[in-house]
Amino acid sequence: MAYRYFATPRRKFIIADTPGHIQYTRNMVTGASTADLAVVLVDARNGLTEQSRRHAFLATLLRVPHLVLAINKMDLVGYDAARFEQIAEEFTAFAAKLDIRDLTFIPISALHGDNVVQRSASMPWYDGPSLLHHLEHVHIASDRNLIDARFPVQYVIRPHQATDPELHDYRGYAGQVAGGVLKPGDEVMHLPSGLTTTIQRIDTASGPAAEAYPPMSVTLLLADDLDVSRGDMFCRPHNQPPAAQDVQAMICWMTDARPLAVGSRLVLKHTTRTVKTIVRDLQYRIDVNTLHRDETASQLGLNEIGRVSLRTTQPLFCDPYARNRMTGGFILIDEASSATIGAGMITEAG
């Protein structure tokens, strides 16, 4: 998987170029896990292929909020509007099986630059935006969960600098805001203790902040001294995530060194908390090409996806992945090699 970076006067972009071949499913899962928008390229001559459907399914599985079907090589079909409409209708019918919140169709010719940066004179029948214009103006601010306050603690900052009176008693809790909006004066609850306190100040690398929201990395200073360590979480007293040791999840298996099967023992990393887990049940394996569920499957191999029941040694403070991608996602690690061998999306907890 390759990353490319570019910027326009309006936005900065990171492109994750993920191959569509089935043996690179894990690359697609990795790239889509943090994406705000997915662009699925379709050859206008060939129309929808297995690869196109697979990419669209994986993008929706990973809850990518916006999906663009870029129908390329329109110059090779004579910029035919009927061909564009045919592919769009075919994909719309397929998309009805998926949970796609925002779907856009754009006809392009990458070779000639048609509808890539500027609108094309070769396709007067198309009245939508160019691809770049759409990327610059798609609304992503509301895609993150700004309702459920979630702050996993990554590190406790205690400088103990005797030469600076302000830092001598400094005690801050650093981490990345995973949900909601936090402000000085807000009441928060510490998990797992259940104790409540008030945010006294929010520090950032550039100084104090009036508020913190996803995906900002900040340091919280509290009004009370609490026993807080890495892996703990702050939330609202009346809006707590489930504390669950039994979770149901969709898992993409990323290694050929060993399969995932009932009884497999693994390390699970969820936000900043790392726990041990065991696979209790494999409910089904899903065919990413046909969306068929194989309920007779006994294991998951490389690049295979299935629904699994897990039991952890310690509670996870988690939300369903559909509600919060940060507190609903996790990775699985091999105990012996410390290699990442799986990625999971929580569907149910408790």
C-alpha positions as YAML, in Angstrom:
chain: A
units: angstrom
residues:
- id: 1
  name: MET
  ca: [0.00, 0.00, 0.00]
- id: 2
  name: ALA
  ca: [1.36, 3.41, -1.01]
- id: 3
  name: TYR
  ca: [0.59, 6.79, 0.52]
- id: 4
  name: ARG
  ca: [0.70, 10.03, -1.47]
- id: 5
  name: TYR
  ca: [0.32, 13.53, -0.11]
- id: 6
  name: PHE
  ca: [-0.91, 16.71, -1.79]
- id: 7
  name: ALA
  ca: [-2.70, 19.91, -0.90]
- id: 8
  name: THR
  ca: [-4.90, 22.55, -2.51]
- id: 9
  name: PRO
  ca: [-5.65, 26.02, -1.13]
- id: 10
  name: ARG
  ca: [-8.78, 24.53, 0.45]
- id: 11
  name: ARG
  ca: [-7.64, 21.20, 1.94]
- id: 12
  name: LYS
  ca: [-4.77, 18.82, 2.62]
- id: 13
  name: PHE
  ca: [-5.10, 15.25, 1.35]
- id: 14
  name: ILE
  ca: [-3.56, 11.87, 2.06]
- id: 15
  name: ILE
  ca: [-4.22, 9.23, -0.59]
- id: 16
  name: ALA
  ca: [-3.93, 5.56, 0.38]
- id: 17
  name: ASP
  ca: [-3.54, 3.59, -2.85]
- id: 18
  name: THR
  ca: [-4.88, 0.13, -2.04]
- id: 19
  name: PRO
  ca: [-4.75, -2.70, -4.63]
- id: 20
  name: GLY
  ca: [-8.01, -4.39, -5.50]
- id: 21
  name: HIS
  ca: [-6.79, -7.97, -5.79]
- id: 22
  name: ILE
  ca: [-8.29, -10.35, -3.26]
- id: 23
  name: GLN
  ca: [-4.87, -11.25, -1.83]
- id: 24
  name: TYR
  ca: [-4.50, -7.60, -0.76]
- id: 25
  name: THR
  ca: [-7.77, -7.39, 1.19]
- id: 26
  name: ARG
  ca: [-5.79, -6.58, 4.34]
- id: 27
  name: ASN
  ca: [-4.25, -3.55, 2.57]
- id: 28
  name: MET
  ca: [-7.70, -2.26, 1.70]
- id: 29
  name: VAL
  ca: [-8.87, -2.75, 5.30]
- id: 30
  name: THR
  ca: [-5.82, -0.88, 6.61]
- id: 31
  name: GLY
  ca: [-6.30, 2.03, 4.22]
- id: 32
  name: ALA
  ca: [-10.06, 2.30, 4.73]
- id: 33
  name: SER
  ca: [-9.90, 2.16, 8.54]
- id: 34
  name: THR
  ca: [-8.95, 5.85, 8.80]
- id: 35
  name: ALA
  ca: [-10.38, 7.16, 5.52]
- id: 36
  name: ASP
  ca: [-13.00, 9.90, 5.24]
- id: 37
  name: LEU
  ca: [-13.80, 9.06, 1.60]
- id: 38
  name: ALA
  ca: [-13.21, 6.16, -0.76]
- id: 39
  name: VAL
  ca: [-12.80, 6.46, -4.54]
- id: 40
  name: VAL
  ca: [-13.58, 3.23, -6.40]
- id: 41
  name: LEU
  ca: [-12.24, 3.30, -9.96]
- id: 42
  name: VAL
  ca: [-14.26, 1.52, -12.66]
- id: 43
  name: ASP
  ca: [-13.20, 0.99, -16.28]
- id: 44
  name: ALA
  ca: [-16.05, 2.29, -18.46]
- id: 45
  name: ARG
  ca: [-15.37, -0.46, -21.00]
- id: 46
  name: ASN
  ca: [-15.61, -3.34, -18.53]
- id: 47
  name: GLY
  ca: [-18.18, -1.95, -16.11]
- id: 48
  name: LEU
  ca: [-18.49, -3.36, -12.60]
- id: 49
  name: THR
  ca: [-16.18, -6.24, -11.75]
- id: 50
  name: GLU
  ca: [-15.71, -8.49, -8.74]
- id: 51
  name: GLN
  ca: [-12.94, -6.14, -7.65]
- id: 52
  name: SER
  ca: [-15.24, -3.09, -7.78]
- id: 53
  name: ARG
  ca: [-17.86, -4.79, -5.63]
- id: 54
  name: ARG
  ca: [-15.23, -6.04, -3.18]
- id: 55
  name: HIS
  ca: [-13.80, -2.56, -2.69]
- id: 56
  name: ALA
  ca: [-17.26, -1.07, -2.19]
- id: 57
  name: PHE
  ca: [-18.18, -3.74, 0.37]
- id: 58
  name: LEU
  ca: [-14.95, -3.27, 2.33]
- id: 59
  name: ALA
  ca: [-15.41, 0.52, 2.32]
- id: 60
  name: THR
  ca: [-18.87, 0.13, 3.85]
- id: 61
  name: LEU
  ca: [-17.68, -2.54, 6.29]
- id: 62
  name: LEU
  ca: [-15.05, -0.08, 7.53]
- id: 63
  name: ARG
  ca: [-17.75, 2.64, 7.70]
- id: 64
  name: VAL
  ca: [-16.07, 5.04, 5.26]
- id: 65
  name: PRO
  ca: [-18.66, 7.86, 5.28]
- id: 66
  name: HIS
  ca: [-18.41, 8.91, 1.62]
- id: 67
  name: LEU
  ca: [-18.04, 6.78, -1.50]
- id: 68
  name: VAL
  ca: [-17.25, 8.01, -5.02]
- id: 69
  name: LEU
  ca: [-17.58, 5.72, -8.01]
- id: 70
  name: ALA
  ca: [-15.19, 7.25, -10.56]
- id: 71
  name: ILE
  ca: [-16.03, 5.80, -13.96]
- id: 72
  name: ASN
  ca: [-12.74, 6.14, -15.82]
- id: 73
  name: LYS
  ca: [-11.69, 5.85, -19.48]
- id: 74
  name: MET
  ca: [-14.83, 7.57, -20.73]
- id: 75
  name: ASP
  ca: [-12.80, 8.62, -23.79]
- id: 76
  name: LEU
  ca: [-12.60, 4.96, -24.85]
- id: 77
  name: VAL
  ca: [-16.41, 4.66, -24.97]
- id: 78
  name: GLY
  ca: [-16.86, 7.93, -26.85]
- id: 79
  name: TYR
  ca: [-17.95, 9.86, -23.75]
- id: 80
  name: ASP
  ca: [-21.22, 7.96, -23.98]
- id: 81
  name: ALA
  ca: [-23.78, 9.17, -21.42]
- id: 82
  name: ALA
  ca: [-25.80, 5.96, -21.78]
- id: 83
  name: ARG
  ca: [-22.78, 3.85, -20.76]
- id: 84
  name: PHE
  ca: [-22.23, 6.04, -17.69]
- id: 85
  name: GLU
  ca: [-25.90, 5.75, -16.69]
- id: 86
  name: GLN
  ca: [-25.83, 1.97, -17.20]
- id: 87
  name: ILE
  ca: [-22.88, 1.50, -14.83]
- id: 88
  name: ALA
  ca: [-24.38, 3.93, -12.29]
- id: 89
  name: GLU
  ca: [-27.70, 2.06, -12.28]
- id: 90
  name: GLU
  ca: [-25.97, -1.31, -11.93]
- id: 91
  name: PHE
  ca: [-23.92, -0.11, -8.98]
- id: 92
  name: THR
  ca: [-26.93, 1.56, -7.35]
- id: 93
  name: ALA
  ca: [-28.72, -1.81, -7.39]
- id: 94
  name: PHE
  ca: [-25.68, -3.48, -5.77]
- id: 95
  name: ALA
  ca: [-25.33, -0.65, -3.23]
- id: 96
  name: ALA
  ca: [-28.87, -1.32, -1.99]
- id: 97
  name: LYS
  ca: [-27.41, -4.37, -0.16]
- id: 98
  name: LEU
  ca: [-24.84, -2.17, 1.58]
- id: 99
  name: ASP
  ca: [-25.04, 0.68, 4.09]
- id: 100
  name: ILE
  ca: [-23.75, 3.58, 1.99]
- id: 101
  name: ARG
  ca: [-24.60, 6.97, 3.43]
- id: 102
  name: ASP
  ca: [-23.23, 9.18, 0.64]
- id: 103
  name: LEU
  ca: [-22.72, 7.87, -2.90]
- id: 104
  name: THR
  ca: [-21.51, 9.98, -5.85]
- id: 105
  name: PHE
  ca: [-20.91, 9.01, -9.49]
- id: 106
  name: ILE
  ca: [-18.34, 10.96, -11.54]
- id: 107
  name: PRO
  ca: [-17.40, 10.17, -15.18]
- id: 108
  name: ILE
  ca: [-13.71, 10.88, -15.83]
- id: 109
  name: SER
  ca: [-10.87, 10.35, -18.28]
- id: 110
  name: ALA
  ca: [-7.61, 10.35, -16.33]
- id: 111
  name: LEU
  ca: [-5.57, 10.30, -19.55]
- id: 112
  name: HIS
  ca: [-7.09, 13.53, -20.87]
- id: 113
  name: GLY
  ca: [-7.93, 15.10, -17.49]
- id: 114
  name: ASP
  ca: [-11.68, 15.18, -18.15]
- id: 115
  name: ASN
  ca: [-13.61, 15.97, -14.94]
- id: 116
  name: VAL
  ca: [-10.51, 15.34, -12.85]
- id: 117
  name: VAL
  ca: [-9.62, 18.92, -11.90]
- id: 118
  name: GLN
  ca: [-11.87, 20.94, -14.22]
- id: 119
  name: ARG
  ca: [-15.28, 20.19, -15.70]
- id: 120
  name: SER
  ca: [-14.99, 18.60, -19.14]
- id: 121
  name: ALA
  ca: [-16.36, 20.07, -22.36]
- id: 122
  name: SER
  ca: [-16.43, 16.54, -23.77]
- id: 123
  name: MET
  ca: [-19.27, 15.54, -21.43]
- id: 124
  name: PRO
  ca: [-21.82, 18.40, -21.54]
- id: 125
  name: TRP
  ca: [-24.51, 15.94, -20.40]
- id: 126
  name: TYR
  ca: [-22.83, 15.64, -16.98]
- id: 127
  name: ASP
  ca: [-23.83, 18.50, -14.66]
- id: 128
  name: GLY
  ca: [-22.02, 17.39, -11.51]
- id: 129
  name: PRO
  ca: [-18.67, 18.51, -10.04]
- id: 130
  name: SER
  ca: [-15.20, 17.44, -11.09]
- id: 131
  name: LEU
  ca: [-13.47, 14.86, -8.90]
- id: 132
  name: LEU
  ca: [-11.16, 17.39, -7.22]
- id: 133
  name: HIS
  ca: [-14.00, 19.86, -6.64]
- id: 134
  name: HIS
  ca: [-15.99, 17.11, -4.94]
- id: 135
  name: LEU
  ca: [-13.03, 16.12, -2.75]
- id: 136
  name: GLU
  ca: [-12.49, 19.74, -1.74]
- id: 137
  name: HIS
  ca: [-16.12, 20.41, -0.83]
- id: 138
  name: VAL
  ca: [-17.46, 17.13, 0.58]
- id: 139
  name: HIS
  ca: [-18.66, 17.80, 4.13]
- id: 140
  name: ILE
  ca: [-16.72, 15.68, 6.64]
- id: 141
  name: ALA
  ca: [-16.92, 17.75, 9.84]
- id: 142
  name: SER
  ca: [-20.05, 15.95, 11.05]
- id: 143
  name: ASP
  ca: [-18.77, 12.44, 10.22]
- id: 144
  name: ARG
  ca: [-17.08, 12.02, 13.58]
- id: 145
  name: ASN
  ca: [-19.08, 11.32, 16.72]
- id: 146
  name: LEU
  ca: [-19.45, 14.67, 18.51]
- id: 147
  name: ILE
  ca: [-22.13, 13.44, 20.91]
- id: 148
  name: ASP
  ca: [-20.54, 10.67, 23.00]
- id: 149
  name: ALA
  ca: [-17.57, 12.10, 24.93]
- id: 150
  name: ARG
  ca: [-14.73, 9.55, 24.87]
- id: 151
  name: PHE
  ca: [-11.14, 10.25, 25.95]
- id: 152
  name: PRO
  ca: [-8.85, 7.20, 26.26]
- id: 153
  name: VAL
  ca: [-5.81, 8.01, 28.38]
- id: 154
  name: GLN
  ca: [-2.54, 7.35, 26.59]
- id: 155
  name: TYR
  ca: [-0.02, 8.76, 29.06]
- id: 156
  name: VAL
  ca: [0.09, 10.45, 32.48]
- id: 157
  name: ILE
  ca: [2.34, 13.52, 32.39]
- id: 158
  name: ARG
  ca: [4.18, 14.30, 35.65]
- id: 159
  name: PRO
  ca: [7.22, 16.58, 34.95]
- id: 160
  name: HIS
  ca: [8.21, 17.13, 38.65]
- id: 161
  name: GLN
  ca: [10.38, 20.11, 37.73]
- id: 162
  name: ALA
  ca: [11.40, 21.72, 41.02]
- id: 163
  name: THR
  ca: [12.77, 24.78, 39.20]
- id: 164
  name: ASP
  ca: [9.33, 25.63, 37.77]
- id: 165
  name: PRO
  ca: [6.63, 26.03, 40.43]
- id: 166
  name: GLU
  ca: [3.88, 25.59, 37.83]
- id: 167
  name: LEU
  ca: [5.23, 22.23, 36.68]
- id: 168
  name: HIS
  ca: [6.15, 20.89, 40.11]
- id: 169
  name: ASP
  ca: [2.59, 19.72, 40.80]
- id: 170
  name: TYR
  ca: [1.57, 19.35, 37.17]
- id: 171
  name: ARG
  ca: [-0.50, 16.25, 36.51]
- id: 172
  name: GLY
  ca: [-1.97, 15.91, 33.04]
- id: 173
  name: TYR
  ca: [-3.63, 13.08, 31.15]
- id: 174
  name: ALA
  ca: [-2.60, 12.94, 27.51]
- id: 175
  name: GLY
  ca: [-4.51, 11.26, 24.71]
- id: 176
  name: GLN
  ca: [-6.52, 11.67, 21.54]
- id: 177
  name: VAL
  ca: [-10.16, 12.70, 21.76]
- id: 178
  name: ALA
  ca: [-12.17, 9.78, 20.36]
- id: 179
  name: GLY
  ca: [-15.61, 11.35, 20.59]
- id: 180
  name: GLY
  ca: [-17.65, 14.31, 21.80]
- id: 181
  name: VAL
  ca: [-16.53, 17.84, 22.67]
- id: 182
  name: LEU
  ca: [-14.67, 18.54, 25.91]
- id: 183
  name: LYS
  ca: [-14.38, 21.99, 27.51]
- id: 184
  name: PRO
  ca: [-12.91, 23.37, 30.76]
- id: 185
  name: GLY
  ca: [-15.58, 23.17, 33.45]
- id: 186
  name: ASP
  ca: [-17.19, 20.02, 32.04]
- id: 187
  name: GLU
  ca: [-17.96, 17.22, 34.46]
- id: 188
  name: VAL
  ca: [-16.39, 13.92, 33.43]
- id: 189
  name: MET
  ca: [-16.36, 10.38, 34.80]
- id: 190
  name: HIS
  ca: [-13.27, 8.22, 35.09]
- id: 191
  name: LEU
  ca: [-13.52, 4.60, 34.02]
- id: 192
  name: PRO
  ca: [-13.13, 2.02, 35.48]
- id: 193
  name: SER
  ca: [-13.41, 3.69, 38.92]
- id: 194
  name: GLY
  ca: [-16.67, 5.55, 38.23]
- id: 195
  name: LEU
  ca: [-15.40, 8.66, 40.07]
- id: 196
  name: THR
  ca: [-16.38, 12.06, 38.72]
- id: 197
  name: THR
  ca: [-14.38, 15.27, 38.49]
- id: 198
  name: THR
  ca: [-14.20, 18.48, 36.47]
- id: 199
  name: ILE
  ca: [-11.90, 19.48, 33.62]
- id: 200
  name: GLN
  ca: [-9.78, 22.36, 34.88]
- id: 201
  name: ARG
  ca: [-7.77, 23.05, 31.73]
- id: 202
  name: ILE
  ca: [-7.05, 21.62, 28.30]
- id: 203
  name: ASP
  ca: [-3.45, 21.88, 27.08]
- id: 204
  name: THR
  ca: [-2.23, 21.40, 23.52]
- id: 205
  name: ALA
  ca: [1.18, 21.67, 21.87]
- id: 206
  name: SER
  ca: [0.38, 25.30, 21.00]
- id: 207
  name: GLY
  ca: [-1.02, 26.26, 24.41]
- id: 208
  name: PRO
  ca: [-4.34, 26.06, 26.32]
- id: 209
  name: ALA
  ca: [-7.45, 25.31, 24.26]
- id: 210
  name: ALA
  ca: [-11.06, 26.40, 24.78]
- id: 211
  name: GLU
  ca: [-12.34, 22.99, 23.66]
- id: 212
  name: ALA
  ca: [-11.18, 19.62, 22.36]
- id: 213
  name: TYR
  ca: [-12.86, 17.41, 19.77]
- id: 214
  name: PRO
  ca: [-11.90, 14.46, 17.54]
- id: 215
  name: PRO
  ca: [-9.21, 13.85, 16.41]
- id: 216
  name: MET
  ca: [-7.30, 16.40, 18.55]
- id: 217
  name: SER
  ca: [-4.45, 15.19, 20.76]
- id: 218
  name: VAL
  ca: [-4.60, 17.08, 24.06]
- id: 219
  name: THR
  ca: [-3.73, 16.92, 27.75]
- id: 220
  name: LEU
  ca: [-6.52, 17.19, 30.32]
- id: 221
  name: LEU
  ca: [-5.88, 18.75, 33.73]
- id: 222
  name: LEU
  ca: [-8.50, 17.84, 36.32]
- id: 223
  name: ALA
  ca: [-9.80, 19.54, 39.44]
- id: 224
  name: ASP
  ca: [-9.19, 16.41, 41.57]
- id: 225
  name: ASP
  ca: [-6.34, 13.93, 41.89]
- id: 226
  name: LEU
  ca: [-7.50, 10.54, 40.69]
- id: 227
  name: ASP
  ca: [-5.69, 7.24, 40.25]
- id: 228
  name: VAL
  ca: [-5.53, 7.23, 36.43]
- id: 229
  name: SER
  ca: [-3.30, 5.15, 34.17]
- id: 230
  name: ARG
  ca: [-2.90, 4.28, 30.50]
- id: 231
  name: GLY
  ca: [-5.91, 2.46, 29.10]
- id: 232
  name: ASP
  ca: [-8.43, 4.23, 31.34]
- id: 233
  name: MET
  ca: [-11.11, 6.45, 29.84]
- id: 234
  name: PHE
  ca: [-12.97, 9.69, 30.59]
- id: 235
  name: CYS
  ca: [-16.59, 10.10, 29.52]
- id: 236
  name: ARG
  ca: [-19.76, 11.93, 30.58]
- id: 237
  name: PRO
  ca: [-21.35, 10.68, 33.84]
- id: 238
  name: HIS
  ca: [-24.67, 10.00, 32.07]
- id: 239
  name: ASN
  ca: [-23.23, 8.78, 28.76]
- id: 240
  name: GLN
  ca: [-20.89, 5.90, 29.46]
- id: 241
  name: PRO
  ca: [-19.62, 3.31, 26.99]
- id: 242
  name: PRO
  ca: [-20.37, -0.34, 27.81]
- id: 243
  name: ALA
  ca: [-17.66, -2.03, 29.90]
- id: 244
  name: ALA
  ca: [-17.62, -5.40, 28.19]
- id: 245
  name: GLN
  ca: [-15.54, -8.54, 28.32]
- id: 246
  name: ASP
  ca: [-17.68, -10.35, 25.74]
- id: 247
  name: VAL
  ca: [-17.74, -8.70, 22.33]
- id: 248
  name: GLN
  ca: [-19.05, -9.62, 18.90]
- id: 249
  name: ALA
  ca: [-16.92, -8.31, 16.04]
- id: 250
  name: MET
  ca: [-16.27, -8.50, 12.32]
- id: 251
  name: ILE
  ca: [-12.62, -9.50, 11.91]
- id: 252
  name: CYS
  ca: [-10.30, -9.35, 8.92]
- id: 253
  name: TRP
  ca: [-7.51, -11.91, 9.32]
- id: 254
  name: MET
  ca: [-4.15, -10.59, 8.10]
- id: 255
  name: THR
  ca: [-1.65, -13.43, 8.32]
- id: 256
  name: ASP
  ca: [-0.96, -16.76, 6.64]
- id: 257
  name: ALA
  ca: [1.27, -17.92, 9.52]
- id: 258
  name: ARG
  ca: [-1.74, -19.30, 11.41]
- id: 259
  name: PRO
  ca: [-5.54, -19.33, 10.98]
- id: 260
  name: LEU
  ca: [-8.02, -17.78, 13.38]
- id: 261
  name: ALA
  ca: [-10.11, -20.53, 14.97]
- id: 262
  name: VAL
  ca: [-12.17, -21.18, 18.07]
- id: 263
  name: GLY
  ca: [-9.79, -21.30, 21.04]
- id: 264
  name: SER
  ca: [-7.15, -19.02, 19.51]
- id: 265
  name: ARG
  ca: [-5.42, -16.92, 22.16]
- id: 266
  name: LEU
  ca: [-4.39, -13.42, 21.12]
- id: 267
  name: VAL
  ca: [-3.53, -9.96, 22.40]
- id: 268
  name: LEU
  ca: [-6.17, -7.31, 21.68]
- id: 269
  name: LYS
  ca: [-5.35, -3.60, 21.50]
- id: 270
  name: HIS
  ca: [-8.38, -1.33, 21.78]
- id: 271
  name: THR
  ca: [-7.75, 2.46, 21.93]
- id: 272
  name: THR
  ca: [-4.93, 2.64, 24.50]
- id: 273
  name: ARG
  ca: [-5.87, -0.52, 26.40]
- id: 274
  name: THR
  ca: [-4.11, -3.82, 25.71]
- id: 275
  name: VAL
  ca: [-5.65, -7.06, 27.00]
- id: 276
  name: LYS
  ca: [-5.50, -10.78, 26.29]
- id: 277
  name: THR
  ca: [-8.42, -12.44, 24.53]
- id: 278
  name: ILE
  ca: [-9.67, -15.84, 23.40]
- id: 279
  name: VAL
  ca: [-11.89, -16.68, 20.42]
- id: 280
  name: ARG
  ca: [-15.08, -18.25, 21.77]
- id: 281
  name: ASP
  ca: [-17.03, -18.70, 18.54]
- id: 282
  name: LEU
  ca: [-16.80, -18.19, 14.78]
- id: 283
  name: GLN
  ca: [-20.35, -17.50, 13.64]
- id: 284
  name: TYR
  ca: [-19.74, -17.19, 9.91]
- id: 285
  name: ARG
  ca: [-17.21, -16.33, 7.24]
- id: 286
  name: ILE
  ca: [-18.32, -13.84, 4.60]
- id: 287
  name: ASP
  ca: [-17.49, -14.04, 0.88]
- id: 288
  name: VAL
  ca: [-16.43, -10.49, 0.02]
- id: 289
  name: ASN
  ca: [-17.36, -11.03, -3.62]
- id: 290
  name: THR
  ca: [-20.90, -12.39, -3.24]
- id: 291
  name: LEU
  ca: [-21.66, -11.29, 0.38]
- id: 292
  name: HIS
  ca: [-22.66, -14.93, 1.08]
- id: 293
  name: ARG
  ca: [-22.34, -16.01, 4.73]
- id: 294
  name: ASP
  ca: [-20.72, -19.41, 5.23]
- id: 295
  name: GLU
  ca: [-21.97, -20.56, 8.62]
- id: 296
  name: THR
  ca: [-20.10, -23.89, 8.33]
- id: 297
  name: ALA
  ca: [-16.67, -22.18, 8.38]
- id: 298
  name: SER
  ca: [-14.37, -23.39, 11.16]
- id: 299
  name: GLN
  ca: [-11.54, -20.87, 10.70]
- id: 300
  name: LEU
  ca: [-10.43, -17.67, 8.98]
- id: 301
  name: GLY
  ca: [-7.39, -17.66, 6.71]
- id: 302
  name: LEU
  ca: [-5.35, -14.81, 5.23]
- id: 303
  name: ASN
  ca: [-7.55, -11.93, 3.96]
- id: 304
  name: GLU
  ca: [-10.76, -13.65, 5.06]
- id: 305
  name: ILE
  ca: [-13.47, -11.81, 7.01]
- id: 306
  name: GLY
  ca: [-15.92, -13.25, 9.50]
- id: 307
  name: ARG
  ca: [-18.03, -12.57, 12.55]
- id: 308
  name: VAL
  ca: [-16.41, -13.73, 15.78]
- id: 309
  name: SER
  ca: [-17.20, -13.81, 19.51]
- id: 310
  name: LEU
  ca: [-14.33, -12.81, 21.79]
- id: 311
  name: ARG
  ca: [-13.79, -12.97, 25.55]
- id: 312
  name: THR
  ca: [-11.23, -10.58, 27.07]
- id: 313
  name: THR
  ca: [-9.36, -10.78, 30.37]
- id: 314
  name: GLN
  ca: [-10.29, -7.18, 31.25]
- id: 315
  name: PRO
  ca: [-13.30, -5.02, 30.32]
- id: 316
  name: LEU
  ca: [-13.14, -2.87, 27.19]
- id: 317
  name: PHE
  ca: [-14.78, 0.57, 27.23]
- id: 318
  name: CYS
  ca: [-16.18, 0.34, 23.73]
- id: 319
  name: ASP
  ca: [-18.95, 1.47, 21.41]
- id: 320
  name: PRO
  ca: [-20.29, -0.26, 18.30]
- id: 321
  name: TYR
  ca: [-18.03, 0.49, 15.34]
- id: 322
  name: ALA
  ca: [-21.03, 1.94, 13.48]
- id: 323
  name: ARG
  ca: [-21.34, 4.59, 16.19]
- id: 324
  name: ASN
  ca: [-17.68, 5.39, 16.80]
- id: 325
  name: ARG
  ca: [-14.86, 4.10, 14.60]
- id: 326
  name: MET
  ca: [-12.19, 4.92, 17.20]
- id: 327
  name: THR
  ca: [-13.78, 3.22, 20.21]
- id: 328
  name: GLY
  ca: [-15.34, 0.48, 18.09]
- id: 329
  name: GLY
  ca: [-12.18, -0.73, 16.34]
- id: 330
  name: PHE
  ca: [-9.28, -2.85, 17.55]
- id: 331
  name: ILE
  ca: [-6.31, -4.86, 16.33]
- id: 332
  name: LEU
  ca: [-5.25, -8.41, 17.18]
- id: 333
  name: ILE
  ca: [-1.60, -9.15, 17.97]
- id: 334
  name: ASP
  ca: [0.30, -12.42, 18.04]
- id: 335
  name: GLU
  ca: [1.54, -13.11, 21.58]
- id: 336
  name: ALA
  ca: [4.84, -14.64, 20.45]
- id: 337
  name: SER
  ca: [5.94, -12.34, 17.62]
- id: 338
  name: SER
  ca: [4.04, -9.12, 18.56]
- id: 339
  name: ALA
  ca: [2.97, -8.87, 14.89]
- id: 340
  name: THR
  ca: [-0.42, -7.40, 14.02]
- id: 341
  name: ILE
  ca: [-2.40, -10.32, 12.59]
- id: 342
  name: GLY
  ca: [-5.99, -9.07, 12.55]
- id: 343
  name: ALA
  ca: [-8.27, -6.04, 12.61]
- id: 344
  name: GLY
  ca: [-11.73, -5.97, 14.16]
- id: 345
  name: MET
  ca: [-14.89, -3.87, 14.18]
- id: 346
  name: ILE
  ca: [-17.16, -4.30, 17.21]
- id: 347
  name: THR
  ca: [-20.82, -4.96, 16.37]
- id: 348
  name: GLU
  ca: [-22.10, -5.78, 19.87]
- id: 349
  name: ALA
  ca: [-20.65, -5.50, 23.37]
- id: 350
  name: GLY
  ca: [-21.80, -6.84, 26.69]
...
